């Protein structure tokens, strides 16, 4: 793909696909009990790794860079905290905090050259700043959209969908989260959400670092591929390895009596496949557009897609006020995405 116009078109198409899949990937799990989320996360990550294996074979097994696994480890570590976040501060505030820090960390690290990266230049910096800002503002809208979910969160059919990475919300009376005081609920939940958001936003840093340093003859990464998808197998291997380590630690903590949910295996596997395809699209978007453009676009949209599932399919979001807020969020997301997109042209 040498033509710049073709690159941009492919990048924007992949961004749209990533948004649609990220906003929909937990739909298969809607009607299944997933317990505390640890077992499901391992199933989901196994599916992610298998997709990476297929992609790796299609690409004729490009060189494996172990450092790229670090990005997968970072993502899996951030994902571990999602269930406690939702239990402590709720869905809306959780999305607001981790979504905002995800967008800002990913955008700023590329734009300003954090973590040893080369700073990304865009032809229209002001539009890029506006687009990044609007992507964060749009996250605030979801704080005010109320889901019509009964208080009985243990009900299998009532798992909210307005989230990117939520694996489970069912309440376990023995959970350490439920033993926290009201004040600690807020402190722990907000702190974990900030940490998860920063980790999510840093997941591509190792890959971008390798690409940037591949242009330097004195670097150990000299000559490394500039095509982001060549690193997907290493990245997803890091996800699966880290998830396996956490799951084994969980089994030890549970004295070899982990909570397993067989009925959630197939839906969890499908969810993992959808997430993996979405992330592959994001890899391609990063290559075609650069992370400084793709991050504000892709991190802003999935919440809206999940909200639309809640409105039209599962009737979780009702009422004129909520509908108007969704329209406002859509307009802000669209404006921010267009500003970011045009900043590259």
N, C-alpha and C positions, 0 to 999 in steps of 0.2 A: 504494500500500500504506500506508494511513493507520492501519490497525488494528495495535496493537502486538503482539497475539498472532499475527497473520498474519505480521508481520515476523519474529518469532522463529522461527516454524515454517519459513518460507522460508530463513532464515539457517542453521538447523540442517540442513535437507535439503541445501542447497548445500555445507555443510561436509562432510557425509558423501560427497557426489558428488566433491568435490575430493580427499578422502582416497583414495577408490577409484581415481580416475584418475591421481593423482600416483604411487600405488603400483604402477600397471599400465602407465604410458605407455611404458616401455622394453621391455616384453615383445615387441613386434613385432621388435625388434632382436636378440633372443636368439641367433639362428642366423646372424647376418651379421657378417662382418669389417668393422670401421669404422675401421681404421687408427689414426692419432693423434688422431682426433676433430674436427679442425678443419673438414674438409669436411662431415662429418655435422652439426656444429653449425650451419653455414650453411644446410643443407637444412632442418633442424628449425626454425630461426628464420624461414625463408621460409614454411613452413607456418603457423607462429604468426601471421605478419603477414597471411596470407590469411584466416585465421579472424577476425582483428580487422577486416578489411575488410568481411566479411559482417555481423558484428555492428554495425559502424558504419552500414551501409546499412539494416539492420533498425531501428536507432534514429534513422533519418532524419538522419544526419550531424550530430550535436551539435557545438558549437563546439570547435575544436581548440586546446588549450593546449600550446604547445611545452615549457613547463616540466615537464609530465607525462612527456615523453620521457626525462627524466633518470632516472626510476625504471627504465625499460627498459635504459638504458645501465648502470646500477648492477648490474642482474641479469645482463646479458650479460658484464660484466666479472668478476663472481664465478664465473660458469659456466665461463669460460676456464680457471680453475685446477683444475677437478675432476680431469682426467686426471692431472696431476702429483701431486695429493693421493693418489689411489688407488694410484699407482705407488710412492710413498714411504712412506706409513704404513699402507696397506691399507684395506680396505673398512669394517670395523667401527669402527676408530678415526676414520676420516674422517667417517662418519655421526655418531658421537658428538660430535665437535668442532663441525662446521659446523651440525648439527641443533640443538645446544644454543644456540650463539650466534645462530642464526637465530631461534629461539623467544624467547630473552631480549631480543634487540635489537628485534624487532617488537613484543613485548608491552610492554617498558619504555618505548620511545619514545612509545607511545600512552598508557600509564598515567601517566607522569610528565611528559609534554609536552616531550620532547627535540626538538631540531632546529627549534624555533620552532612546534611543534604545540601545540594546546590539550590540556591533560591530560584524559583520559577518566575519567569517574566511573562507578562501578558501585554497585548497591544493597547488595551484600555484599562489601566489599573483602577480607575474610579468605579467603572461598572463592576469590576470584580469585587471590590470592597462592598458595594451596595448589594450585590447578589449574595455574598457571604452573610452580610448582616440580615437581609430579609429571610434567609434560610433559618437563622436563629429565631427571628421574630415569629416566624410561622409556628415554631415549636410551642410558643406561649399560648397560641390559640387553643391547642389541644387540652390545656389545663382547664379550660372553661367548658369543654364539651363533656356532658355527663352521659355515662352509659347506664341504661336501664337494666342493671344487674341485681338480682335478689341478694340479700345479705348472706345467704347460705352458700358460701364459696366452695363448699365441698360437693355441690351439685355438679355432676359431670357435664351437663348440657349448657352450663352457664359460664364457660371460660371466655373472658373478653378477648377480642382479637386486635385491639388497637395497640399493638406493640410490635417491635422488630424482632426482639430476641427472647420474648417471654416463653418459658417452657412450662411453667406450672404455677398455679396460684392456690391450690387446695391447701387448707389449713390443717396442720398437724399439731395437736395439742401438746405434743412432747417436743416440738421444735424449739431451738434456742431463741428464735426470733420472738415467739409468743411469750417468752419469759421476760422480755424487756419492759421497762417502764415506759409510760407515754412519752416522756421527754427523750429517753434514749432511743425510742422508735424513730423519732424525727432525725436525731443526730446521726444514728447509724445508717438509716436509709439514705439521707442526703449525701453523706460521706461516701458510701458505696457507689451511689449513682454518679458522683463526680469522678471517682476512680475508674469505674467501668467506662464512662464516656471518654476519658483520656486514653484508656487502653484501646478501645475500639478505634479511636482516631489515629492511633499509632501503629495499627496493624500492618500498614503498607510501608512503613519506614525502612525496615531491613531491605526490602526489594528495591525501593527507590535508591537507597544507599549503594547497593551493589551496582545498579545501573549507572549512577553518577560516577562512581569510582572506576567503572570499567573503561572510562575514557582516559585514565591516567596510567601511563606506562609503568610507574613505580608502585602501583597498587596490586595487592594480591588478587583483586578482581578484574585486572586488566583483560580486556577482550570478552568479558561476560556479555550475554545477550541483552539487547535493548528491548526485546519483546516481552512484555509483562507476563503473558500467559505461559512463558517458558518456566516460570517460577511457581506455577500453581501447585505442582505436585509436592514440592518442598514445603510450601506454605500450608497446604492441607494436611501434610504428614505431621507438621508441628501441631496442628489442631487435634488430630486423632491421638498422637502420642501424649499430649498434655491432658486431654480428656480421659484417656485410659489411666494415667497416673492418678488423677483426681478421683476417678471412680474406684480404683483399688484402695486408695486412702479412705474413701467413704466406706468401702466394705470392711476395712479394718476397724474404723471407728464404730461401725454398726455390729461389730463382733461377728463378722461373717454372716450377718442376717440382713442383707440389703433389701429394700423394698422394690420388688420387681413388678412390672405391669405388662404381662404378655400381650394384652389386647392393644397396647399402644405401640407395638414394635413396627408393624407395617405402616401405620400412619406416620410414625416418627421417621421411618426410613424415607418415605415420600417427602416429608418435610425437609429432611436433610438434602435430598436430591434437588429440590427446588431452591434451597438456600445456596447450594454449591453452584448451580447454574447461574443464579443471580450474581454470585461473587465472581464467576468467570467473566460474566458480562462487564462487571466493574473493572476487572483487570484490563480488559480490552479498552474500556472507556479511559482508564488511566493512561494507556499507551497512546490512544488517539487524541485525547484532549489535554492530558496532564492532570495530576491530582488536584492542582489548584482550581481547576474548572469542574472536574467530576465530583469532588467531595461535596460542595454546596448543593449541587443538583440532586445527587443520589441519596444524601442523608435527609433531605427535606421531604421527599415524596412518599416513602412507605407508610408513614403514619396516616396520611390522607387515604391511601388505598385500603388500609386496614379499617379505617373509619367507614369507608363506603361499603365494605363487606358487612360491617355492623348495621348499617342503615338498610341496605337492600336485601340482604340474605338472612341475617339473623335477628333483625329488628331490635338491636341493642341500643341504638341511638334514635330517639324520637323527640318530637317537639319542634316548633318553629324556631325557637332560639338556637337550638343545637344545629338545625339545618342552615340557618343564617351564618353561624360561626364557621361551619364547614365550607360554605361558599367563600367567606372571607379568607379562610386559610388557603383555599385553592387559589384564589386570586394572588395572595402574597407569595405562595410557592411558585406559581407560574411566572410572576414578575421577577422574582429572584433568580429563577432558572434561566429566564431570557436574558437578564442582565449578565449573569455569569457566562452564558453561551456566547453572547455578542462581545464579551471582553476578550475572547480568544480570536475573533475574526479581524 
